[in-house]
Amino acid sequence: MTTTLYFNEPEEPRMIAMRIGHHLASSLAEPNRCDSYNLCARMFGYSDWRHLEASHGIQEPSQPDADVAPDELHARVSQYLLAGERQGLSLDQAWQLINDVTVDGWLGLGRFVGKPAWH
């Protein structure tokens, strides 16, 4: 099940998308801006960036990853990893991304949870 996360202002997810783009540029051959913005949107439960942008201010904003209970954080980690995998990243690359990219309490998950076990 995918959980949709909400933001009041577009700046926070836009900054996250830009940092995802910088991370992808340093680790992948040819990422493009659209890829990083759509990956950000999918991580937060949207089909694409256009839908994420249209959702600003329509719901109470979601708590950042740094402020949620462990069970919700684990669910988010799974959602973020799946979005990365669907974008063509390996699980290791997706983990590295959600561990390295951080904006105001969002992502940077290595601070809160250990790397999941997978084969």
N, CA and C of each residue as an Amber inpcrd file, in Angstrom:
protein
   357
   0.8400000  -1.1820000   0.0000000   0.0000000   0.0000000   0.0000000
   0.8900000   1.2510000   0.0000000   0.5630000   2.1810000  -0.8370000
   1.3050000   3.4280000  -0.9320000   0.6310000   4.4930000  -0.0750000
   1.4380000   5.1990000   0.6860000   0.9490000   6.3100000   1.4930000
   1.3070000   7.6080000   0.7970000   0.3350000   8.4830000   0.6430000
   0.5890000   9.7910000   0.0550000   0.9950000  10.7470000   1.1630000
   2.1140000  11.4180000   0.9590000   2.6150000  12.3980000   1.9200000
   2.3430000  13.7930000   1.3890000   1.9770000  14.7030000   2.2830000
   1.5480000  16.0360000   1.8730000   2.5000000  17.1200000   2.3690000
   2.5570000  18.2000000   1.5910000   3.3910000  19.3560000   1.9060000
   2.5280000  20.6050000   1.7700000   2.7950000  21.6280000   2.5910000
   2.0800000  22.8960000   2.4650000   2.6290000  23.7420000   1.3360000
   3.9330000  23.7200000   1.1820000   4.5920000  24.5860000   0.2130000
   5.3930000  23.7470000  -0.7780000   5.5410000  24.2150000  -2.0010000
   6.2740000  23.4460000  -3.0050000   7.7920000  23.4400000  -2.8210000
   8.3090000  24.3200000  -1.9870000   9.7670000  24.4490000  -1.8770000
  10.4280000  23.1890000  -1.3300000   9.8040000  22.5690000  -0.3260000
  10.4340000  21.4100000   0.3160000  10.5810000  20.2290000  -0.6500000
   9.5140000  19.7650000  -1.3020000   9.7110000  18.6650000  -2.2490000
  10.5750000  19.0690000  -3.4450000  10.5150000  20.3340000  -3.8510000
  11.3640000  20.7820000  -4.9530000  12.8470000  20.6740000  -4.5710000
  13.1720000  21.0630000  -3.3400000  14.5500000  20.9510000  -2.8650000
  14.9740000  19.4850000  -2.7850000  14.0670000  18.6260000  -2.3250000
  14.3650000  17.1920000  -2.2670000  14.6270000  16.6670000  -3.6750000
  13.7810000  17.0380000  -4.6310000  13.9570000  16.5820000  -6.0160000
  15.2980000  17.0540000  -6.5890000  15.6620000  18.2860000  -6.2800000
  16.9510000  18.8030000  -6.7760000  18.1140000  18.0200000  -6.1680000
  18.0280000  17.7090000  -4.8910000  19.1030000  16.9380000  -4.2560000
  19.1300000  15.5080000  -4.7720000  17.9670000  14.9400000  -5.0740000
  17.9350000  13.6220000  -5.7030000  18.6480000  13.7000000  -7.0480000
  18.3750000  14.7580000  -7.8030000  19.0370000  14.9430000  -9.0990000
  20.5440000  15.0300000  -8.9620000  21.0270000  15.7680000  -7.9720000
  22.4740000  15.8770000  -7.7420000  23.0580000  14.5270000  -7.3660000
  22.3460000  13.7830000  -6.5290000  22.8210000  12.4520000  -6.1300000
  22.8770000  11.5280000  -7.3450000  21.8090000  11.5300000  -8.1370000
  21.7810000  10.6690000  -9.3240000  22.8710000  11.0510000 -10.3150000
  23.1260000  12.3450000 -10.4500000  24.1660000  12.8040000 -11.3740000
  25.5440000  12.3160000 -10.9460000  25.7400000  12.1750000  -9.6430000
  27.0450000  11.7180000  -9.1670000  27.1780000  10.2000000  -9.2080000
  26.0530000   9.4850000  -9.3420000  26.1330000   8.0280000  -9.2910000
  25.6480000   7.3230000 -10.5530000  24.9250000   8.0110000 -11.4230000
  24.4190000   7.4040000 -12.6540000  24.9300000   8.1830000 -13.8580000
  24.9510000   7.5280000 -14.9790000  25.5260000   8.1280000 -16.1800000
  24.7480000   9.3540000 -16.6670000  23.4530000   9.2090000 -16.9230000
  22.7150000  10.3060000 -17.5490000  21.3210000  10.5100000 -16.9630000
  21.2340000  10.9350000 -15.7190000  19.8950000  11.2420000 -15.2020000
  19.4230000  12.5620000 -15.8040000  18.1250000  12.7580000 -15.8310000
  17.6380000  14.0670000 -16.2740000  16.7270000  14.6440000 -15.2040000
  16.4510000  15.9090000 -15.3320000  15.6670000  16.6350000 -14.3250000
  14.3060000  15.9940000 -14.1180000  13.6770000  15.5910000 -15.2000000
  12.3550000  14.9680000 -15.1190000  12.4100000  13.6900000 -14.2830000
  13.4640000  12.8860000 -14.4710000  13.6190000  11.6530000 -13.6940000
  13.6740000  11.9400000 -12.2070000  14.4640000  12.9220000 -11.8040000
  14.6170000  13.1930000 -10.3750000  13.3280000  13.7530000  -9.7790000
  12.6160000  14.5930000 -10.5020000  11.3660000  15.1440000  -9.9880000
  10.2900000  14.0630000  -9.8970000  10.1980000  13.2100000 -10.9070000
   9.2020000  12.1420000 -10.8700000   9.5480000  11.0890000  -9.8230000
  10.8270000  10.7960000  -9.6290000  11.2180000   9.8690000  -8.5720000
  10.8230000  10.4370000  -7.2140000  11.0750000  11.6910000  -6.9940000
  10.6700000  12.3470000  -5.7440000   9.1580000  12.1970000  -5.5470000
   8.3950000  12.4660000  -6.5830000   6.9340000  12.3630000  -6.4950000
   6.5130000  10.9380000  -6.1610000   7.1020000   9.9570000  -6.8190000
   6.7370000   8.5570000  -6.5700000   7.1130000   8.1290000  -5.1520000
   8.2310000   8.6330000  -4.6480000   8.6260000   8.2970000  -3.2850000
   7.5750000   8.7710000  -2.2840000   6.9430000   9.8960000  -2.5780000
   5.9570000  10.4700000  -1.6720000   4.5250000  10.0640000  -2.0070000
   4.3570000   9.0770000  -2.9060000   3.0520000   8.4930000  -3.1610000
   2.2550000   9.0720000  -4.3110000   2.8990000   9.8180000  -5.1950000
   2.2170000  10.4220000  -6.3420000   2.6520000   9.7310000  -7.6260000
   1.8160000   9.7960000  -8.6540000   2.1690000   9.1560000  -9.9190000
   3.2320000   9.9410000 -10.6780000   3.2640000  11.2470000 -10.4900000
   4.2780000  12.0650000 -11.1530000   4.3650000  13.4240000 -10.4520000
   5.3110000  14.2290000 -10.8960000   5.5760000  15.5190000 -10.2650000
   4.3740000  16.4630000 -10.3580000   3.6830000  16.4260000 -11.4670000
   2.5200000  17.3070000 -11.6710000   1.4730000  17.0770000 -10.5790000
   1.2470000  15.8230000 -10.2160000   0.2640000  15.5190000  -9.1730000
   0.7620000  15.9560000  -7.7900000   2.0440000  15.8000000  -7.5350000
   2.5860000  16.2720000  -6.2560000   2.4140000  17.7810000  -6.1440000
   2.7680000  18.4990000  -7.1930000   2.6360000  19.9700000  -7.1440000
   1.1970000  20.4140000  -6.9500000   0.2590000  19.6820000  -7.5450000
  -1.1530000  20.0520000  -7.4320000  -1.7000000  19.8010000  -6.0280000
  -0.9830000  19.0350000  -5.2140000  -1.5000000  18.6650000  -3.8970000
  -1.1150000  19.6320000  -2.7840000  -0.2940000  20.6250000  -3.0500000
   0.1750000  21.5260000  -1.9980000  -0.9790000  22.2250000  -1.3060000
  -0.9940000  22.1030000   0.0220000  -1.9680000  22.8230000   0.8260000
  -3.3570000  22.2340000   0.8760000  -3.5980000  21.0700000   0.2500000
  -4.9580000  20.5220000   0.2720000  -5.2110000  19.6350000   1.4890000
  -4.1550000  19.2260000   2.1610000  -4.2560000  18.4040000   3.3700000
  -3.2930000  18.9740000   4.4050000  -3.4990000  18.5720000   5.6340000
  -2.5250000  18.8970000   6.6810000  -1.1850000  18.2950000   6.2530000
  -0.0830000  19.0350000   6.3730000   1.2000000  18.4780000   5.9180000
   1.6140000  17.2560000   6.7380000   2.2450000  16.3150000   6.0780000
   2.7440000  15.1100000   6.7430000   3.9650000  15.4590000   7.5850000
   4.1740000  14.6950000   8.6330000   5.3760000  14.8820000   9.4390000
   6.5860000  14.3920000   8.6510000   7.7230000  15.0680000   8.7850000
   8.9410000  14.5880000   8.1310000   9.3700000  13.2370000   8.7090000
  10.1890000  12.5320000   7.9820000  10.6680000  11.2160000   8.4050000
  11.2910000  11.2460000   9.7930000  11.9820000  12.3130000  10.1180000
  12.6630000  12.4130000  11.4140000  11.6890000  12.4220000  12.5890000
  10.4170000  12.7080000  12.3380000   9.4450000  12.8870000  13.4230000
   8.3840000  11.7970000  13.5160000   8.4540000  10.7560000  12.6950000
   7.4000000   9.7390000  12.7060000   7.7950000   8.5410000  13.5660000
   6.8040000   7.7740000  13.9560000   7.0190000   6.5660000  14.7500000
   7.7760000   5.5250000  13.9230000   8.5010000   4.6290000  14.5870000
   9.3070000   3.6330000  13.8770000   8.5310000   2.7920000  12.8590000
   7.3020000   2.3840000  13.1790000   6.5520000   1.5630000  12.2260000
   6.2110000   2.3510000  10.9620000   5.8620000   3.6150000  11.1080000
   5.5860000   4.4450000   9.9280000   6.8700000   4.6980000   9.1430000
   7.9680000   4.9160000   9.8370000   9.2430000   5.1390000   9.1630000
   9.6360000   3.9170000   8.3370000   9.4630000   2.7300000   8.8840000
   9.7860000   1.5130000   8.1340000   8.8980000   1.3800000   6.8950000
   7.6250000   1.7460000   7.0070000   6.7310000   1.7110000   5.8530000
   7.1960000   2.7140000   4.7930000   7.6220000   3.8790000   5.2290000
   8.1200000   4.8810000   4.2810000   9.3990000   4.4020000   3.5960000
  10.2990000   3.7970000   4.3640000  11.5390000   3.2800000   3.7720000
  11.2020000   2.2940000   2.6610000  10.2780000   1.4010000   2.9220000
   9.8660000   0.4250000   1.8990000   9.3020000   1.1300000   0.6750000
   8.4800000   2.1460000   0.9020000   7.8850000   2.8940000  -0.2090000
   8.9650000   3.6110000  -1.0120000   9.9070000   4.2340000  -0.3340000
  10.9900000   4.9520000  -1.0180000  11.8540000   3.9890000  -1.8290000
  12.1810000   2.8390000  -1.2400000  13.0100000   1.8570000  -1.9490000
  12.2890000   1.3230000  -3.1810000  10.9980000   1.0440000  -3.0490000
  10.2230000   0.5500000  -4.1820000  10.1650000   1.5880000  -5.3000000
   9.9890000   2.8490000  -4.9410000   9.9760000   3.9130000  -5.9590000
  11.3140000   3.9730000  -6.6830000  12.4090000   3.8490000  -5.9420000
  13.7270000   3.8450000  -6.5740000  13.9100000   2.6660000  -7.4950000
  13.4390000   1.5100000  -7.0550000  13.5490000   0.3050000  -7.8750000
  12.7320000   0.4480000  -9.1600000  11.5520000   1.0080000  -9.0440000
  10.7010000   1.2150000 -10.2300000  11.3060000   2.2390000 -11.1870000
  12.1760000   3.0840000 -10.6590000  12.8620000   4.0870000 -11.4800000
  14.0910000   3.4800000 -12.1580000  14.4060000   2.2270000 -11.8220000
  15.5350000   1.5620000 -12.4590000  16.7760000   1.4690000 -11.5900000
  16.6690000   1.8800000 -10.3300000  17.8020000   1.7770000  -9.4240000
  17.8300000   0.3780000  -8.8080000  19.0110000  -0.1010000  -8.4850000
  19.0940000  -1.3270000  -7.6950000  18.6880000  -0.9710000  -6.2670000
  18.4160000  -1.9820000  -5.4600000  18.0700000  -1.7000000  -4.0660000
  19.2200000  -1.0040000  -3.3540000  20.4530000  -1.4010000  -3.6600000
  21.6010000  -0.7300000  -3.0400000  21.6670000   0.7410000  -3.4480000
  21.4270000   1.0240000  -4.7250000  21.4370000   2.4130000  -5.1880000
  20.2960000   3.2060000  -4.5470000  19.1220000   2.5920000  -4.4380000
  17.9760000   3.2700000  -3.8220000  18.2560000   3.5470000  -2.3430000
  18.8560000   2.5750000  -1.6300000  19.1980000   2.7960000  -0.2250000
  20.2040000   3.9300000  -0.1030000  21.2200000   3.9230000  -0.9630000
  22.2350000   4.9740000  -0.9110000  21.5860000   6.3420000  -1.1160000
  20.6470000   6.4090000  -2.0420000  19.9570000   7.6720000  -2.3150000
  19.1780000   8.1440000  -1.0850000  18.3510000   7.2710000  -0.4930000
  17.5330000   7.7260000   0.6400000  18.3650000   7.9130000   1.9030000
  19.5590000   7.3870000   1.9120000  20.4650000   7.6050000   3.0380000
  21.2370000   8.9150000   2.8690000  21.6630000   9.2190000   1.6420000
  22.5210000  10.3810000   1.3870000  21.7610000  11.6920000   1.2300000
  20.5810000  11.6460000   0.6530000  19.8050000  12.8670000   0.3970000
  19.0040000  13.1940000   1.6490000  19.1040000  14.4250000   2.1130000
  18.3230000  14.8450000   3.2750000  17.9550000  16.3210000   3.1600000
  16.7220000  16.6490000   3.5200000  16.2330000  18.0310000   3.5220000
  15.2790000  18.1760000   4.7070000  15.6370000  19.0000000   5.6540000
  14.7460000  19.3630000   6.7640000  13.9890000  18.1860000   7.3800000
  14.6640000  17.1380000   7.7460000  14.0270000  16.0090000   8.4010000
  13.4800000  14.9540000   7.4660000  13.5450000  15.2160000   6.1700000
  13.1080000  14.2350000   5.1750000  14.3200000  13.4620000   4.6840000
  14.1310000  12.1690000   4.5280000  15.1660000  11.2440000   4.0370000
  16.3750000  11.2510000   4.9720000  17.5820000  10.9620000   4.4560000
  18.7330000  10.8270000   5.3340000  18.4910000   9.7270000   6.3480000
  17.8920000   8.6370000   5.8940000  17.3080000   7.6480000   6.7920000
  18.3110000   6.7960000   7.5480000  19.5560000   6.7780000   7.1400000
  20.5590000   6.0170000   7.8690000  20.7170000   6.4930000   9.3010000
  20.2640000   7.7090000   9.5600000  20.3040000   8.2420000  10.9290000
  19.2920000   7.5440000  11.8260000  18.2490000   6.9640000  11.2240000
  17.1220000   6.4520000  11.9930000  16.9450000   4.9430000  11.9280000
  17.3030000   4.3450000  10.8130000  17.1080000   2.9000000  10.6300000
  18.3490000   2.2980000   9.9930000  18.5530000   1.0300000  10.2410000
  19.6420000   0.3150000   9.5960000  19.2530000  -0.1010000   8.1880000
  20.2540000  -0.4050000   7.3880000  20.0140000  -0.8420000   6.0170000
  19.2230000  -2.1460000   6.0340000  18.1090000  -2.1940000   5.2920000
  17.3040000  -3.4220000   5.2560000  18.1100000  -4.5710000   4.6450000
  17.7720000  -5.7720000   5.0390000  18.4280000  -6.9610000   4.4700000
  17.6850000  -7.3700000   3.1960000  18.4230000  -7.5950000   2.1470000
  17.8540000  -8.1260000   0.9000000  18.9200000  -8.9240000   0.1960000
  18.4930000  -9.6880000  -0.7780000  19.4350000 -10.5580000  -1.4960000
  19.7090000  -9.9990000  -2.8650000
